[in-house]
Amino acid sequence: MKKDLCNLGDVSFCFNLCNNFLNLLSGVIQSGRRVAAYTYASDGTKLSVVGADGRGYEYYANLIYQRNRSSLTFESAGFNESA
């Protein structure tokens, strides 16, 4: 499923959003070129987002890694507070 967002008044921001079968964002296309790709697990958990330049983020449970082409660098971790 694609959603065309070209009618925002400025053609330079014209892009299409693509959704997967779970209706989650799977890609962003601008001027016919994919500028971002999203991947998910079968339960809808986001696994990664990667730009056309090969940079993005990888998600492993509550750990986030920054992706720079072929290398991963630890970015952050989420923690649950318990009383």
All heavy atoms as an XYZ file, in Angstrom:
641
protein
N       0.841     -1.170      0.000
C       0.000      0.000      0.000
C       0.890      1.237      0.000
O       1.825      1.339      0.776
C      -0.865     -0.015      1.255
C      -1.791      1.157      1.365
S      -2.948      0.848      2.710
C      -2.872      2.374      3.562
N       0.608      2.177     -0.895
C       1.376      3.403     -0.979
C       0.491      4.594     -0.650
O      -0.678      4.625     -0.987
C       1.952      3.597     -2.378
C       3.114      2.722     -2.695
C       3.706      3.123     -4.018
C       4.919      2.289     -4.335
N       5.508      2.679     -5.597
N       1.075      5.570     -0.006
C       0.376      6.816      0.279
C       1.197      7.929     -0.341
O       2.374      8.091     -0.046
C       0.260      7.033      1.786
C      -0.581      8.227      2.161
C      -0.617      8.423      3.664
C      -1.480      7.362      4.291
N      -1.677      7.559      5.725
N       0.583      8.704     -1.255
C       1.262      9.764     -1.958
C       1.095     11.072     -1.190
O      -0.015     11.498     -0.916
C       0.674      9.896     -3.364
C       1.456     10.835     -4.242
O       2.489     11.352     -3.797
O       1.013     11.043     -5.391
N       2.211     11.686     -0.821
C       2.163     12.938     -0.066
C       2.746     14.090     -0.885
O       3.486     14.915     -0.379
C       2.922     12.792      1.258
C       2.341     11.759      2.215
C       3.225     11.615      3.437
C       0.942     12.148      2.643
N       2.364     14.174     -2.162
C       2.900     15.221     -3.031
C       2.117     16.519     -2.932
O       2.603     17.550     -3.351
C       2.896     14.761     -4.482
S       4.155     13.527     -4.820
N       0.935     16.508     -2.424
C       0.097     17.698     -2.404
C       0.260     18.490     -1.121
O      -0.694     18.861     -0.469
C      -1.370     17.314     -2.615
C      -1.582     16.677     -3.966
O      -0.972     17.072     -4.934
N      -2.438     15.678     -4.019
N       1.511     18.764     -0.748
C       1.779     19.520      0.465
C       2.186     20.958      0.161
O       2.566     21.692      1.050
C       2.869     18.839      1.292
C       2.522     17.441      1.795
C       3.715     16.849      2.520
C       1.316     17.490      2.710
N       2.117     21.358     -1.123
C       2.415     22.721     -1.511
C       3.855     22.952     -1.939
O       4.168     23.945     -2.542
N       4.759     22.051     -1.627
C       6.161     22.197     -1.995
C       6.634     20.890     -2.621
O       6.748     19.883     -1.945
C       7.001     22.527     -0.761
C       8.438     22.847     -1.113
O       8.860     22.592     -2.260
O       9.154     23.349     -0.229
N       6.891     20.916     -3.919
C       7.227     19.706     -4.660
C       8.507     19.054     -4.136
O       8.682     17.853     -4.213
C       7.345     20.013     -6.170
C       7.773     18.786     -6.948
C       6.016     20.534     -6.689
N       9.415     19.814     -3.534
C      10.662     19.237     -3.040
C      10.430     18.255     -1.894
O      11.297     17.486     -1.549
C      11.628     20.334     -2.598
O      11.106     21.023     -1.489
N       9.250     18.274     -1.296
C       8.928     17.352     -0.211
C       8.019     16.217     -0.678
O       7.410     15.545      0.121
C       8.265     18.092      0.952
C       9.200     18.995      1.683
C       9.055     20.358      1.613
C      10.242     18.479      2.429
C       9.918     21.197      2.283
C      11.119     19.299      3.106
C      10.951     20.674      3.029
N       7.940     16.000     -1.978
C       7.074     14.966     -2.531
C       7.674     13.583     -2.260
O       8.803     13.301     -2.640
C       6.930     15.174     -4.027
S       5.860     13.998     -4.816
N       6.916     12.718     -1.557
C       7.393     11.370     -1.289
C       6.225     10.424     -1.106
O       5.098     10.833     -0.910
C       8.321     11.317     -0.074
C       7.739     11.879      1.192
C       7.038     11.080      2.067
C       7.909     13.211      1.518
C       6.508     11.589      3.237
C       7.388     13.732      2.687
C       6.676     12.913      3.544
N       6.514      9.144     -1.217
C       5.531      8.079     -1.028
C       5.912      7.259      0.190
O       7.080      6.973      0.403
C       5.483      7.145     -2.243
C       4.978      7.829     -3.474
O       4.042      8.604     -3.422
N       5.605      7.551     -4.599
N       4.901      6.890      0.962
C       5.106      6.001      2.094
C       4.570      4.634      1.716
O       3.448      4.516      1.220
C       4.360      6.515      3.330
C       4.737      7.905      3.821
C       3.865      8.299      5.002
C       6.197      7.975      4.180
N       5.355      3.587      1.950
C       4.937      2.225      1.635
C       4.735      1.457      2.934
O       5.555      1.555      3.847
C       6.008      1.517      0.806
S       6.401      2.352     -0.728
N       3.646      0.715      3.008
C       3.345     -0.100      4.185
C       3.452     -1.574      3.845
O       3.213     -1.980      2.718
C       1.941      0.190      4.705
C       1.816      1.590      5.264
O       2.786      2.313      5.355
N       0.613      1.969      5.629
N       3.789     -2.384      4.853
C       3.848     -3.829      4.660
C       2.481     -4.451      4.945
O       1.500     -3.743      5.163
C       4.963     -4.455      5.515
C       4.731     -4.284      7.005
O       3.636     -3.962      7.465
N       5.776     -4.508      7.785
N       2.414     -5.772      4.964
C       1.137     -6.460      5.164
C       0.581     -6.271      6.575
O      -0.596     -6.520      6.819
C       1.254     -7.955      4.825
C       2.206     -8.703      5.719
C       1.741     -9.364      6.834
C       3.561     -8.741      5.447
C       2.603    -10.049      7.668
C       4.435     -9.419      6.273
C       3.956    -10.076      7.388
N       1.402     -5.820      7.523
C       0.920     -5.512      8.878
C       0.493     -4.048      8.998
O       0.182     -3.578     10.076
C       2.013     -5.800      9.919
C       2.450     -7.251     10.067
C       3.654     -7.347     11.003
C       1.296     -8.089     10.593
N       0.509     -3.327      7.864
C       0.191     -1.905      7.790
C       1.194     -1.059      8.576
O       0.852     -0.019      9.120
C      -1.244     -1.614      8.229
C      -1.756     -0.309      7.655
O      -1.318      0.113      6.583
N      -2.648      0.341      8.366
N       2.444     -1.516      8.627
C       3.534     -0.770      9.250
C       4.386     -0.154      8.145
O       4.518     -0.719      7.057
C       4.401     -1.697     10.112
C       3.680     -2.370     11.273
C       4.567     -3.442     11.890
C       3.282     -1.339     12.316
N       4.978      0.985      8.409
C       5.810      1.669      7.432
C       6.980      0.775      7.019
O       7.740      0.308      7.859
C       6.337      2.976      8.031
C       7.194      3.849      7.138
C       6.387      4.323      5.931
C       7.719      5.033      7.920
N       7.102      0.522      5.723
C       8.194     -0.326      5.244
C       9.194      0.434      4.389
O      10.312     -0.027      4.213
C       7.649     -1.518      4.454
O       6.976     -1.064      3.293
N       8.803      1.594      3.876
C       9.734      2.350      3.059
C       9.261      3.755      2.766
O       8.070      4.046      2.829
N      10.211      4.607      2.462
C       9.936      5.977      2.040
C      10.622      6.168      0.695
O      11.817      5.894      0.557
C      10.471      7.007      3.062
C      10.211      8.427      2.588
C       9.853      6.777      4.433
N       9.845      6.606     -0.297
C      10.356      6.801     -1.643
C      10.200      8.267     -2.012
O       9.121      8.835     -1.865
C       9.613      5.906     -2.654
C       9.823      4.438     -2.278
C      10.074      6.187     -4.072
C       8.983      3.465     -3.077
N      11.300      8.882     -2.455
C      11.267     10.280     -2.877
C      11.857     10.367     -4.271
O      12.955      9.863     -4.523
C      12.059     11.150     -1.912
C      11.978     12.628     -2.236
C      12.676     13.488     -1.202
O      13.600     13.045     -0.542
N      12.219     14.700     -1.065
N      11.116     10.965     -5.174
C      11.547     11.118     -6.573
C      11.930      9.780     -7.195
O      12.929      9.668     -7.899
C      12.715     12.096     -6.663
O      12.344     13.346     -6.148
N      11.167      8.733     -6.892
C      11.394      7.412     -7.453
C      12.548      6.640     -6.831
O      12.895      5.563     -7.297
N      13.151      7.185     -5.784
C      14.295      6.546     -5.131
C      13.977      6.248     -3.675
O      13.464      7.104     -2.959
C      15.484      7.510     -5.204
C      16.783      6.891     -4.862
C      17.922      7.885     -5.006
N      18.684      7.735     -3.763
C      19.182      8.703     -3.059
N      19.050      9.936     -3.434
N      19.843      8.460     -1.961
N      14.260      5.014     -3.238
C      14.012      4.654     -1.833
C      15.017      5.376     -0.954
O      16.222      5.229     -1.116
C      14.118      3.150     -1.636
C      13.769      2.705     -0.220
C      13.765      1.205     -0.082
N      12.677      0.597     -0.812
C      11.496      0.280     -0.284
N      11.265      0.519      0.980
N      10.573     -0.280     -1.007
N      14.515      6.173     -0.004
C      15.398      6.930      0.888
C      15.463      6.337      2.283
O      16.359      6.679      3.060
C      14.998      8.425      0.959
C      15.219      9.093     -0.390
C      13.578      8.602      1.433
N      14.542      5.437      2.617
C      14.574      4.746      3.908
C      13.821      3.430      3.799
O      12.814      3.340      3.098
C      13.951      5.606      5.006
N      14.338      2.412      4.500
C      13.684      1.099      4.534
C      13.576      0.648      5.985
O      14.519      0.786      6.758
C      14.479      0.084      3.733
N      12.413      0.147      6.349
C      12.139     -0.328      7.705
C      11.894     -1.823      7.664
O      11.237     -2.314      6.746
C      10.886      0.351      8.260
C      11.018      1.842      8.424
C      10.919      2.705      7.343
C      11.230      2.397      9.682
C      11.036      4.078      7.500
C      11.342      3.763      9.850
C      11.251      4.589      8.754
O      11.369      5.948      8.917
N      12.412     -2.556      8.660
C      12.127     -3.984      8.772
C      11.541     -4.275     10.147
O      11.875     -3.600     11.122
C      13.380     -4.857      8.555
O      14.377     -4.470      9.488
C      13.921     -4.705      7.144
N      10.676     -5.292     10.189
C       9.962     -5.669     11.402
C       9.966     -7.178     11.573
O      10.031     -7.916     10.595
C       8.495     -5.206     11.325
C       8.323     -3.730     11.145
C       8.283     -3.168      9.875
C       8.203     -2.882     12.243
C       8.128     -1.803      9.704
C       8.045     -1.517     12.078
C       8.006     -0.992     10.806
O       7.862      0.361     10.640
N       9.841     -7.613     12.822
C       9.629     -9.034     13.111
C       8.164     -9.359     12.797
O       7.345     -8.465     12.592
C       9.947     -9.326     14.573
N       7.820    -10.635     12.784
C       6.448    -11.035     12.446
C       5.417    -10.525     13.444
O       4.245    -10.417     13.110
C       6.353    -12.551     12.327
O       6.695    -13.158     13.556
N       5.842    -10.165     14.663
C       4.897     -9.629     15.654
C       4.781     -8.107     15.588
O       4.094     -7.493     16.390
C       5.294    -10.058     17.071
C       6.615     -9.474     17.536
O       7.296     -8.782     16.739
O       6.986     -9.709     18.699
N       5.468     -7.465     14.620
C       5.396     -6.022     14.454
C       6.483     -5.248     15.178
O       6.525     -4.029     15.093
N       7.387     -5.942     15.869
C       8.493     -5.278     16.551
C       9.474     -4.736     15.514
O       9.916     -5.467     14.628
C       9.236     -6.262     17.473
O       8.313     -6.811     18.398
C      10.370     -5.575     18.223
N       9.826     -3.442     15.618
C      10.755     -2.844     14.664
C      12.151     -3.410     14.878
O      12.650     -3.462     16.001
C      10.786     -1.329     14.820
C      11.572     -0.660     13.711
C      11.685      0.854     13.752
C      10.763      1.585     14.610
N      11.005      3.035     14.605
N      12.791     -3.838     13.781
C      14.135     -4.400     13.834
C      15.190     -3.419     13.342
O      16.290     -3.382     13.862
C      14.211     -5.677     13.005
C      13.309     -6.823     13.435
C      13.418     -7.979     12.454
C      13.644     -7.261     14.844
N      14.846     -2.627     12.324
C      15.828     -1.691     11.795
C      15.182     -0.625     10.931
O      14.072     -0.791     10.433
C      16.888     -2.427     10.963
O      16.321     -2.924      9.774
N      15.908      0.459     10.774
C      15.601      1.499      9.782
C      16.936      1.895      9.174
O      17.903      2.142      9.885
C      14.857      2.715     10.394
C      15.641      3.328     11.530
C      14.550      3.744      9.313
N      17.000      1.865      7.833
C      18.246      2.142      7.132
C      17.956      3.090      5.978
O      17.012      2.886      5.213
C      18.886      0.840      6.598
C      20.179      1.132      5.856
C      19.143     -0.129      7.731
N      18.775      4.133      5.865
C      18.645      5.085      4.777
C      19.351      4.596      3.526
O      20.091      3.605      3.543
N      19.170      5.318      2.434
C      19.789      4.956      1.161
C      21.311      5.003      1.240
O      21.998      4.322      0.485
C      19.296      5.889      0.054
N      21.841      5.779      2.176
C      23.286      5.881      2.339
C      23.871      4.775      3.208
O      25.070      4.749      3.487
C      23.660      7.238      2.930
C      23.020      7.488      4.290
O      22.272      6.623      4.779
O      23.270      8.576      4.843
N      23.036      3.836      3.668
C      23.507      2.713      4.473
C      23.592      2.995      5.962
O      24.008      2.154      6.736
N      23.176      4.197      6.375
C      23.195      4.534      7.807
C      21.798      4.420      8.381
O      20.807      4.620      7.677
C      23.730      5.946      8.006
C      25.200      6.052      7.643
C      25.750      7.402      7.931
N      25.187      8.341      6.967
C      25.389      9.650      7.006
N      26.112     10.183      7.957
N      24.859     10.426      6.087
N      21.716      4.075      9.670
C      20.417      3.948     10.311
C      20.561      3.383     11.708
O      21.564      3.598     12.392
N      19.561      2.607     12.123
C      19.531      2.026     13.465
C      19.070      0.585     13.411
O      18.225      0.219     12.599
C      18.588      2.825     14.375
C      19.075      4.223     14.628
C      18.648      5.282     13.845
C      19.998      4.485     15.629
C      19.110      6.563     14.053
C      20.472      5.761     15.852
C      20.020      6.797     15.065
O      20.495      8.065     15.277
N      19.634     -0.234     14.292
C      19.235     -1.625     14.486
C      18.708     -1.743     15.907
O      19.304     -1.174     16.838
C      20.421     -2.572     14.309
C      21.105     -2.484     12.966
C      20.407     -3.298     11.894
O      19.693     -4.253     12.238
O      20.588     -2.968     10.714
N      17.616     -2.473     16.072
C      16.976     -2.628     17.380
C      17.017     -4.092     17.803
O      16.541     -4.960     17.072
C      15.524     -2.147     17.313
C      15.401     -0.738     16.783
C      15.150     -0.496     15.438
C      15.547      0.351     17.627
C      15.044      0.788     14.944
C      15.444      1.646     17.151
C      15.194      1.855     15.811
O      15.095      3.141     15.327
N      17.613     -4.380     18.957
C      17.677     -5.724     19.522
C      17.114     -5.659     20.931
O      17.781     -5.170     21.836
C      19.119     -6.244     19.563
C      19.739     -6.351     18.191
C      20.613     -5.382     17.737
C      19.438     -7.418     17.359
C      21.177     -5.466     16.480
C      19.998     -7.508     16.098
C      20.869     -6.534     15.661
O      21.424     -6.619     14.412
N      15.869     -6.134     21.110
C      15.163     -6.046     22.397
C      15.158     -4.583     22.826
O      14.617     -3.753     22.102
C      15.780     -6.966     23.428
N      15.762     -4.243     23.952
C      15.760     -2.842     24.384
C      17.111     -2.164     24.114
O      17.410     -1.128     24.693
C      15.380     -2.717     25.863
C      16.313     -3.488     26.760
O      17.121     -4.274     26.291
N      16.194     -3.282     28.058
N      17.918     -2.736     23.219
C      19.202     -2.154     22.837
C      19.086     -1.526     21.452
O      18.463     -2.088     20.552
C      20.294     -3.214     22.816
C      20.522     -3.991     24.107
C      21.561     -5.078     23.885
C      20.942     -3.054     25.224
N      19.717     -0.358     21.280
C      19.699      0.324     19.997
C      21.139      0.531     19.544
O      21.972      1.029     20.301
C      18.971      1.681     20.091
C      17.533      1.469     20.560
C      19.003      2.398     18.738
C      16.789      2.755     20.845
N      21.410      0.117     18.304
C      22.737      0.271     17.712
C      22.639      1.201     16.509
O      21.686      1.123     15.733
C      23.289     -1.073     17.242
C      23.607     -2.002     18.368
C      22.645     -2.852     18.899
C      24.880     -2.034     18.919
C      22.936     -3.693     19.944
C      25.191     -2.889     19.959
C      24.207     -3.705     20.468
O      24.506     -4.553     21.506
N      23.610      2.071     16.365
C      23.669      2.932     15.194
C      24.403      2.185     14.098
O      25.475      1.613     14.323
C      24.395      4.227     15.526
C      24.359      5.230     14.414
C      24.968      6.554     14.835
O      25.763      6.618     15.757
N      24.582      7.605     14.149
N      23.829      2.179     12.912
C      24.421      1.479     11.773
C      25.085      2.502     10.869
O      24.480      3.511     10.506
C      23.328      0.732     11.014
C      23.815      0.003      9.825
C      22.647     -0.592      9.053
N      23.163     -1.460      8.035
C      22.876     -2.728      7.920
N      22.039     -3.277      8.756
N      23.395     -3.445      6.980
N      26.338      2.247     10.528
C      27.058      3.082      9.577
C      27.597      2.159      8.496
O      28.676      1.591      8.636
C      28.181      3.855     10.263
C      28.775      4.913      9.375
O      28.378      5.056      8.229
N      29.729      5.649      9.894
N      26.787      1.959      7.496
C      27.044      1.002      6.426
C      27.197     -0.406      6.991
O      26.229     -1.005      7.375
C      28.193      1.464      5.569
C      27.850      2.723      4.788
C      28.961      3.176      3.884
N      28.566      4.352      3.142
C      28.636      5.594      3.634
N      29.063      5.798      4.857
N      28.266      6.607      2.893
N      28.410     -0.931      7.120
C      28.556     -2.316      7.566
C      28.925     -2.448      9.042
O      29.053     -3.554      9.549
C      29.614     -3.026      6.717
O      30.863     -2.390      6.886
N      29.088     -1.338      9.767
C      29.461     -1.447     11.178
C      28.309     -1.009     12.088
O      27.483     -0.185     11.713
C      30.698     -0.593     11.474
O      30.403      0.775     11.331
N      28.276     -1.599     13.285
C      27.278     -1.253     14.292
C      27.985     -0.685     15.512
O      29.005     -1.221     15.949
C      26.474     -2.484     14.719
C      25.560     -3.109     13.693
C      24.912     -4.362     14.258
C      24.497     -2.132     13.248
N      27.430      0.400     16.064
C      27.960      1.037     17.261
C      26.831      1.141     18.273
O      25.728      1.583     17.931
C      28.495      2.453     16.941
O      29.441      2.361     15.893
C      29.121      3.086     18.166
N      27.111      0.752     19.507
C      26.086      0.832     20.546
C      25.634      2.276     20.703
O      26.443      3.186     20.828
C      26.647      0.305     21.872
C      25.671      0.409     23.003
C      24.589     -0.444     23.079
C      25.826      1.370     23.983
C      23.679     -0.345     24.113
C      24.938      1.485     25.033
C      23.858      0.621     25.091
N      24.311      2.474     20.704
C      23.726      3.818     20.830
C      23.109      4.029     22.201
O      23.426      4.979     22.889
C      22.669      4.005     19.734
C      21.895      5.291     19.796
C      22.699      6.511     19.372
O      23.684      6.361     18.642
O      22.329      7.613     19.812
N      22.190      3.141     22.605
C      21.517      3.316     23.891
C      20.800      2.040     24.305
O      20.640      1.120     23.508
C      20.524      4.487     23.820
O      19.517      4.215     22.877
N      20.352      2.042     25.554
C      19.582      0.907     26.091
C      18.445      1.459     26.927
O      18.609      2.448     27.630
C      20.467      0.015     26.940
N      17.306      0.821     26.834
C      16.173      1.195     27.657
C      16.085      0.312     28.873
O      16.393     -0.873     28.821
N      15.710      0.890     29.992
C      15.577      0.134     31.238
C      14.201      0.379     31.827
O      13.682      1.490     31.757
C      16.644      0.563     32.261
C      18.036      0.259     31.819
C      18.812      1.224     31.215
C      18.559     -0.999     31.986
C      20.104      0.951     30.783
C      19.840     -1.293     31.560
C      20.610     -0.317     30.965
N      13.625     -0.644     32.398
C      12.347     -0.515     33.100
C      12.607     -0.195     34.557
O      13.436     -0.835     35.208
C      11.525     -1.801     33.013
C      11.038     -2.071     31.624
O      10.819     -1.131     30.848
N      10.880     -3.328     31.262
N      11.878      0.796     35.065
C      11.976      1.087     36.501
C      11.001      0.186     37.240
O       9.866      0.040     36.835
C      11.618      2.543     36.773
C      12.761      3.492     36.601
C      12.404      4.883     37.109
O      11.880      4.991     38.225
O      12.646      5.822     36.357
N      11.451     -0.401     38.306
C      10.538     -1.197     39.116
C      10.660     -0.750     40.562
O      11.739     -0.413     41.041
C      10.855     -2.692     38.981
O      12.187     -2.928     39.344
N       9.528     -0.731     41.242
C       9.512     -0.259     42.632
C       9.756     -1.375     43.584
O       9.605     -2.503     43.390
C       8.174      0.384     42.924
